[in-house]
Amino acid sequence: MKKNKRAAIVGVSGYVPSYVLTNKELEQMVDTSDEWITSRTGIKERRILKGQGLGTSFMGINAVQSLLQKTETDPETIDLLICATITPDVITPATANIIAHAVGATNAFSYDLQAACSGFLYALDTAAQFISSGRAKKIIVVGADKMSSITNYSDRATCILFGDGAGAVLVTAYDADYDTDGGYGILDTICKTDGAGQDLLHQKAGGSKLPASHETIDAQQHYIYQDGQTVFKAAITAMSQVVLDIMAKNSLTAADLAYLVPHQANKRILQVVADRAGIPSEKVMLNINKFGNTTAATIPLCLWEYEKKLKQGDKLILTAFGGGFTWGAIYMAWAYDGA
Ligand code: ACO
């Protein structure tokens, strides 16, 4: 009987803008301190995309171009490009369409997927289904957000958290025999949603319910708003549980794992999630200190930065939590030697 194919990440790249917004600079903008931000979040600096008319696609295009180059991939062989973002260039057309056009992926269909900070995780799961069904052979998944475009730089509770960036991965069917290949690629996924969290982390206006108007702008309703403490607790509970669930489902212990790859929301959140799963801190991918929370870009930016350390067969658990609420975990065996 013909088996479904298994999807694997076979290349990763990223792009962050050059402008570095430090905690020191934030001290000049709001009533905060480097000490407070570092101790409460683990963030020292974040990147900000400056320049008139540059949106999320600019970063996505840069990430995808370098991905195509390093994997020596002809853009015309890409079947599908998915961009996970909550900060599209415009509502329509999709940022994925803009990226695909710019990189010459002329044979790809493309669309955006919106699941806030879980966007990359959901998009990677979607890509895996297209590979598994045989519908697509080569897929690019982009996680990209220009969070500075929806951040209120007079609100000290949110402006310290976010940064801009983009990460991209190439996903293909893993060629070796499904039963005897040692199990490389995406092995299991759990995705969850609870709309009860919709008002705890959201933009109040700008959609069809409350379109942009003078009133919505005056009331500052286009910025990202969050109930920080409630989100903090919900993120810990949900990510911890989903990591434990996917470990139990696949009979994994912390010793089996090479890395936990968590969405970079807050260093304290990541530490508790890792602790509850018994995963030591040296096995937790971390770059929140440099990039802050880049929403859909955090996980691919981590993979990009740690790629050289990864070896074929390394077992990873990716996990995320974000607006919606949305959350989940992906268990994979890394498919190639990063070095
Ligand atoms: N500088 C100095 N003081 C501050 C700042 C700041 N930047 N921000 C808040 N404070 C003050 C508050 O006003 C409060 O003062 P008060 O006690 O006089 O009222 C005090 O610090 C404590 O505020 P808390 O909100 O309780 O601080 P907390 O320790 O919860 O940290 C934070 C706030 C960092 C936002 C935290 O709640 C958090 O990380 N939440 C998760 C939010 C998140 O990650 N959202 C991103 C999207 S979702 C995701 O990625 C999972």
Residues whose N, C-alpha, C, O or C-beta is under 5 A from the ligand:
A	BS01	ACO	D31 T32 S33 W36 R40 T41 C117 R156 A157 I160 G228 Q229 V231 F232 A235 A265 N266 F321 G322 G323
